[in-house]
Amino acid sequence: MRMTDPVQFDRAGSRAGTDHDDALQRLGRHAIALLQAARDSGDLALIAQAEAMAMAVGFTLAAQLPSAGSGAD
């Protein structure tokens, strides 16, 4: 699947839930790939930025979980 799938822009969205899940999965995969590429480059500043971005993506994805905020620690 391409990063910019035209279906994701369909606001009528009969597949809105599926598209949302697909977008979250792509976001996670892109964050991992970016972090791996940054580490491969060896550039410390780039690695730090990619790690910060990956953490932000992780928090975003975790907030999407059904049990998020339920206090089920």
MDAnalysis code that builds the backbone (N, CA, C; Angstrom):
import MDAnalysis as mda
import numpy as np

u = mda.Universe.empty(219, n_residues=73, atom_resindex=np.repeat(np.arange(73), 3), trajectory=True)
u.add_TopologyAttr("name", ["N", "CA", "C"] * 73)
u.add_TopologyAttr("resid", np.arange(1, 74))
u.add_TopologyAttr("resname", ["MET", "ARG", "MET", "THR", "ASP", "PRO", "VAL", "GLN", "PHE", "ASP", "ARG", "ALA", "GLY", "SER", "ARG", "ALA", "GLY", "THR", "ASP", "HIS", "ASP", "ASP", "ALA", "LEU", "GLN", "ARG", "LEU", "GLY", "ARG", "HIS", "ALA", "ILE", "ALA", "LEU", "LEU", "GLN", "ALA", "ALA", "ARG", "ASP", "SER", "GLY", "ASP", "LEU", "ALA", "LEU", "ILE", "ALA", "GLN", "ALA", "GLU", "ALA", "MET", "ALA", "MET", "ALA", "VAL", "GLY", "PHE", "THR", "LEU", "ALA", "ALA", "GLN", "LEU", "PRO", "SER", "ALA", "GLY", "SER", "GLY", "ALA", "ASP"])
u.atoms.positions = np.array([
    [0.843, -1.177, 0.000],
    [0.000, 0.000, 0.000],
    [0.883, 1.234, 0.000],
    [0.499, 2.195, -0.813],
    [1.251, 3.439, -0.878],
    [1.019, 4.259, 0.381],
    [1.975, 5.146, 0.652],
    [1.857, 5.993, 1.838],
    [0.670, 6.947, 1.702],
    [0.410, 7.413, 0.478],
    [-0.719, 8.314, 0.250],
    [-1.762, 7.591, -0.589],
    [-2.507, 6.735, 0.031],
    [-3.557, 5.983, -0.625],
    [-4.752, 6.902, -0.854],
    [-5.241, 7.029, -2.100],
    [-6.371, 7.928, -2.365],
    [-7.614, 7.603, -1.547],
    [-7.787, 6.348, -1.159],
    [-8.966, 5.956, -0.390],
    [-9.009, 6.671, 0.957],
    [-7.843, 6.981, 1.531],
    [-7.824, 7.608, 2.843],
    [-8.437, 8.998, 2.829],
    [-8.562, 9.608, 1.667],
    [-9.115, 10.950, 1.576],
    [-10.610, 10.948, 1.293],
    [-11.208, 9.774, 1.189],
    [-12.645, 9.656, 0.953],
    [-13.386, 9.944, 2.248],
    [-13.980, 11.133, 2.347],
    [-14.647, 11.539, 3.589],
    [-15.975, 10.816, 3.790],
    [-16.562, 10.266, 2.715],
    [-17.791, 9.500, 2.870],
    [-17.501, 8.249, 3.683],
    [-16.341, 7.680, 3.447],
    [-15.704, 6.659, 4.254],
    [-16.525, 5.481, 4.716],
    [-16.950, 4.625, 3.794],
    [-17.594, 3.401, 4.245],
    [-16.583, 2.495, 4.943],
    [-15.312, 2.707, 4.669],
    [-14.247, 1.921, 5.291],
    [-13.477, 2.760, 6.301],
    [-14.101, 3.719, 6.918],
    [-13.404, 4.672, 7.791],
    [-12.635, 3.983, 8.909],
    [-13.218, 3.000, 9.576],
    [-12.529, 2.305, 10.660],
    [-11.316, 1.553, 10.158],
    [-11.477, 0.866, 9.039],
    [-10.372, 0.109, 8.452],
    [-9.284, 1.056, 7.990],
    [-9.652, 2.140, 7.343],
    [-8.667, 3.115, 6.877],
    [-7.908, 3.709, 8.054],
    [-8.604, 3.983, 9.139],
    [-7.957, 4.549, 10.320],
    [-6.940, 3.563, 10.888],
    [-7.334, 2.304, 10.986],
    [-6.419, 1.272, 11.481],
    [-5.215, 1.122, 10.561],
    [-5.466, 1.136, 9.240],
    [-4.372, 1.047, 8.278],
    [-3.428, 2.228, 8.424],
    [-3.980, 3.412, 8.619],
    [-3.150, 4.612, 8.766],
    [-2.284, 4.518, 10.018],
    [-2.843, 4.001, 11.111],
    [-2.063, 3.844, 12.341],
    [-0.948, 2.826, 12.154],
    [-1.239, 1.737, 11.453],
    [-0.205, 0.737, 11.190],
    [0.904, 1.311, 10.314],
    [0.522, 2.064, 9.282],
    [1.530, 2.689, 8.413],
    [2.369, 3.684, 9.204],
    [1.726, 4.448, 10.068],
    [2.443, 5.418, 10.890],
    [3.500, 4.716, 11.740],
    [3.113, 3.620, 12.369],
    [4.060, 2.860, 13.177],
    [5.208, 2.301, 12.358],
    [4.896, 1.754, 11.188],
    [5.941, 1.199, 10.324],
    [6.902, 2.277, 9.850],
    [6.366, 3.439, 9.490],
    [7.220, 4.530, 9.025],
    [8.119, 5.038, 10.152],
    [7.591, 5.104, 11.353],
    [8.397, 5.549, 12.496],
    [9.552, 4.585, 12.739],
    [9.276, 3.284, 12.654],
    [10.326, 2.277, 12.847],
    [11.369, 2.370, 11.743],
    [10.917, 2.494, 10.503],
    [11.849, 2.578, 9.375],
    [12.726, 3.823, 9.479],
    [12.132, 4.944, 9.868],
    [12.904, 6.173, 10.017],
    [13.945, 6.038, 11.117],
    [13.563, 5.430, 12.219],
    [14.501, 5.225, 13.323],
    [15.636, 4.297, 12.898],
    [15.323, 3.229, 12.179],
    [16.363, 2.318, 11.703],
    [17.314, 3.020, 10.742],
    [16.773, 3.830, 9.843],
    [17.615, 4.564, 8.897],
    [18.504, 5.569, 9.623],
    [17.960, 6.227, 10.632],
    [18.752, 7.197, 11.399],
    [19.901, 6.488, 12.118],
    [19.605, 5.340, 12.707],
    [20.650, 4.584, 13.393],
    [21.707, 4.103, 12.418],
    [21.286, 3.676, 11.225],
    [22.234, 3.235, 10.203],
    [23.142, 4.371, 9.745],
    [22.615, 5.598, 9.765],
    [23.405, 6.749, 9.321],
    [24.502, 7.091, 10.318],
    [24.274, 6.798, 11.585],
    [25.264, 7.113, 12.612],
    [25.258, 8.571, 13.051],
    [24.380, 9.385, 12.505],
    [24.293, 10.813, 12.853],
    [23.536, 10.938, 14.176],
    [24.229, 11.354, 15.222],
    [23.630, 11.390, 16.559],
    [22.434, 12.330, 16.652],
    [22.512, 13.474, 15.992],
    [21.391, 14.422, 16.028],
    [20.162, 13.824, 15.332],
    [20.396, 13.171, 14.206],
    [19.293, 12.545, 13.472],
    [18.689, 11.397, 14.280],
    [19.537, 10.623, 14.948],
    [19.056, 9.524, 15.790],
    [18.189, 10.071, 16.923],
    [18.652, 11.132, 17.568],
    [17.887, 11.720, 18.675],
    [16.526, 12.217, 18.195],
    [16.493, 12.864, 17.032],
    [15.230, 13.358, 16.496],
    [14.295, 12.205, 16.133],
    [14.855, 11.147, 15.535],
    [14.035, 10.003, 15.150],
    [13.508, 9.279, 16.383],
    [14.318, 9.191, 17.441],
    [13.854, 8.557, 18.678],
    [12.718, 9.364, 19.305],
    [12.844, 10.683, 19.303],
    [11.779, 11.530, 19.853],
    [10.493, 11.372, 19.043],
    [10.626, 11.327, 17.723],
    [9.459, 11.152, 16.871],
    [8.831, 9.781, 17.102],
    [9.655, 8.746, 17.231],
    [9.144, 7.398, 17.455],
    [8.404, 7.310, 18.794],
    [8.910, 8.001, 19.804],
    [8.218, 8.010, 21.094],
    [6.871, 8.720, 20.974],
    [6.838, 9.821, 20.249],
    [5.574, 10.541, 20.059],
    [4.570, 9.667, 19.305],
    [5.033, 8.967, 18.290],
    [4.158, 8.061, 17.544],
    [3.675, 6.943, 18.465],
    [4.572, 6.414, 19.291],
    [4.187, 5.358, 20.228],
    [3.104, 5.807, 21.184],
    [3.228, 7.012, 21.711],
    [2.201, 7.539, 22.608],
    [0.874, 7.723, 21.864],
    [0.955, 8.184, 20.625],
    [-0.255, 8.367, 19.821],
    [-0.940, 7.034, 19.572],
    [-0.148, 6.028, 19.216],
    [-0.722, 4.709, 18.964],
    [-1.289, 4.098, 20.243],
    [-0.593, 4.270, 21.352],
    [-1.083, 3.727, 22.622],
    [-2.394, 4.386, 23.035],
    [-2.544, 5.649, 22.720],
    [-3.774, 6.365, 23.073],
    [-4.967, 5.833, 22.274],
    [-4.706, 5.152, 21.154],
    [-5.764, 4.617, 20.330],
    [-6.261, 3.251, 20.799],
    [-5.552, 2.638, 21.746],
    [-5.947, 1.322, 22.239],
    [-7.262, 1.423, 23.002],
    [-8.089, 0.396, 22.898],
    [-9.401, 0.429, 23.566],
    [-9.296, 0.642, 25.086],
    [-8.256, 0.132, 25.716],
    [-8.125, 0.259, 27.169],
    [-7.411, 1.530, 27.587],
    [-7.054, 2.405, 26.648],
    [-6.339, 3.630, 26.978],
    [-7.168, 4.501, 27.912],
    [-6.556, 4.908, 28.992],
    [-7.218, 5.798, 29.929],
    [-8.217, 5.118, 30.852],
    [-8.264, 3.808, 30.830],
    [-9.243, 3.128, 31.677],
    [-8.721, 2.905, 33.093],
    [-7.447, 3.218, 33.307],
    [-6.875, 3.044, 34.629],
    [-6.565, 1.589, 34.968],
    [-6.456, 0.760, 33.948],
    [-6.183, -0.667, 34.146],
    [-4.688, -0.917, 34.196],
    [-3.994, -0.239, 35.054],
    [-2.543, -0.396, 35.172],
    [-2.248, -1.721, 35.737],
])
